[in-house]
């Protein structure tokens, strides 16, 4: 059975998908923006008019067809609301770690536009996460990443060979 994990930007989703065979990083940017070229930033591509329906459909399809850990990220409250019905595990930073996450985003090469948007939404997103009373949550501590949190939570990560 698949395990859906909704994790915030900069927690280590792409790293996990690169290192573990039983992890899928379903990057919302691949659905929001037209084109798959990694050398062109998302914000410079045309926006897909089918987003977010195409992303929600992809999540739904994977939940039915895989037994892997599915990592998703959403900064949109409407997507969080719909996805919450699938009972994901929510993994987000503690509220006092915004400066650490700004550094993570810069270190990985995120655009200043991306960073400004994440800063503006940070408290609103965490308020929404806290409002999901019926969902399991992990709040990452300083220096902690998704892999450690998932292992502590009892999920098995299978290294790629």
C-alpha positions in Angstrom: 0.0 0.0 0.0 1.3 3.4 -0.9 2.1 6.0 1.7 1.5 9.6 0.8 3.7 12.2 2.4 3.0 15.9 2.0 6.3 17.7 2.8 7.4 21.3 2.6 9.9 22.7 0.2 13.5 22.2 1.3 12.9 19.1 3.5 14.7 16.7 1.2 12.1 15.1 -1.1 14.3 15.1 -4.3 17.2 13.7 -2.3 15.1 10.8 -1.1 13.8 10.0 -4.5 17.4 10.0 -5.9 18.7 7.7 -3.2 15.8 5.3 -2.5 14.1 2.9 -4.9 10.8 2.9 -3.0 10.3 6.6 -3.1 8.6 8.7 -5.7 9.0 12.5 -5.7 5.9 13.8 -7.5 7.1 17.4 -8.1 4.1 19.7 -8.6 6.2 21.9 -10.8 6.3 19.1 -13.5 2.5 19.5 -13.6 2.1 23.2 -13.1 4.5 24.3 -15.9 4.6 23.0 -19.5 7.8 21.4 -20.6 10.2 19.1 -18.7 13.5 20.8 -19.5 15.5 21.2 -16.3 17.7 23.9 -17.8 14.7 26.3 -18.0 13.4 27.5 -14.6 9.7 26.7 -13.9 8.7 30.3 -13.8 10.0 30.9 -17.3 7.8 28.1 -18.8 4.2 28.6 -19.8 1.7 27.6 -17.0 -0.3 24.4 -17.7 -4.0 25.3 -17.7 -4.8 21.8 -16.5 -3.1 22.4 -13.2 -4.0 21.5 -10.4 -6.4 18.9 -11.7 -3.6 17.0 -13.6 -1.5 16.9 -10.4 -4.4 15.6 -8.2 -5.2 13.0 -10.8 -1.5 11.8 -10.9 -1.5 11.5 -7.1 -4.8 9.6 -7.2 -3.5 7.2 -9.9 -0.3 6.5 -8.0 -2.1 5.8 -4.8 -4.0 3.1 -6.7 -1.1 1.6 -8.5 2.0 1.6 -6.4 3.2 0.5 -3.0 5.9 3.1 -2.8 6.3 6.2 -0.6 4.9 9.1 -2.6 6.3 12.5 -1.8 4.3 15.6 -2.7 4.7 19.2 -2.0 2.1 21.9 -2.1 2.1 25.5 -1.3 -1.5 25.9 -2.4 -4.1 25.6 0.2 -6.7 24.2 -2.2 -4.4 21.3 -3.1 -3.6 20.7 0.6 -7.4 20.5 1.3 -8.1 17.9 -1.4 -5.0 15.8 -0.6 -5.9 15.8 3.1 -8.8 13.4 2.3 -6.1 10.8 1.4 -4.7 11.0 4.9 -1.2 11.9 4.1 1.6 12.2 6.7 2.4 15.9 6.9 6.1 16.9 7.3 6.9 20.5 7.9 9.5 22.6 9.6 9.0 24.0 13.1 7.7 27.6 12.9 11.0 29.1 14.2 13.1 27.7 11.4 12.2 30.1 8.5 15.8 31.4 8.4 17.2 27.9 8.1 14.8 27.1 5.2 15.7 30.3 3.4 19.3 29.2 3.6 18.4 25.7 2.3 16.5 27.2 -0.6 19.4 29.5 -1.5 21.9 26.7 -1.1 20.0 24.5 -3.6 19.7 27.3 -6.1 16.0 28.3 -5.7 15.1 31.6 -7.4 14.6 34.7 -5.3 11.0 34.8 -6.5 10.5 31.3 -5.1 12.1 32.3 -1.8 10.0 35.5 -1.5 6.8 33.5 -2.1 7.8 30.8 0.5 8.6 33.5 3.0 5.2 35.2 2.5 3.3 32.0 2.8 5.3 30.3 5.6 3.0 31.1 8.6 -0.2 30.6 6.6 0.9 27.2 5.4 1.9 26.2 9.0 -1.4 27.5 10.3 -3.2 25.2 7.8 -1.0 22.2 8.6 -1.9 22.7 12.3 -5.6 22.9 11.5 -5.6 19.3 10.2 -6.5 17.8 13.5 -7.1 14.3 12.1 -3.7 13.9 10.2 -0.4 12.7 11.5 2.3 15.4 11.5 6.0 15.5 11.9 7.6 18.9 12.6 11.3 18.9 11.6 13.8 20.2 14.0 16.8 22.4 13.1 19.2 20.4 10.9 16.7 17.6 10.4 15.6 16.3 7.0 12.8 14.2 5.7 14.8 10.9 5.5 15.5 10.9 9.2 12.0 11.9 10.1 10.5 9.1 7.9 12.8 6.4 9.4 12.0 7.6 13.0 8.3 7.4 12.0 8.8 3.7 11.0 8.9 3.9 7.2 11.4 1.7 5.5 13.6 3.3 2.9 15.2 0.9 0.4 18.5 2.2 -1.0 19.0 2.1 -4.8 21.5 -0.5 -5.9 
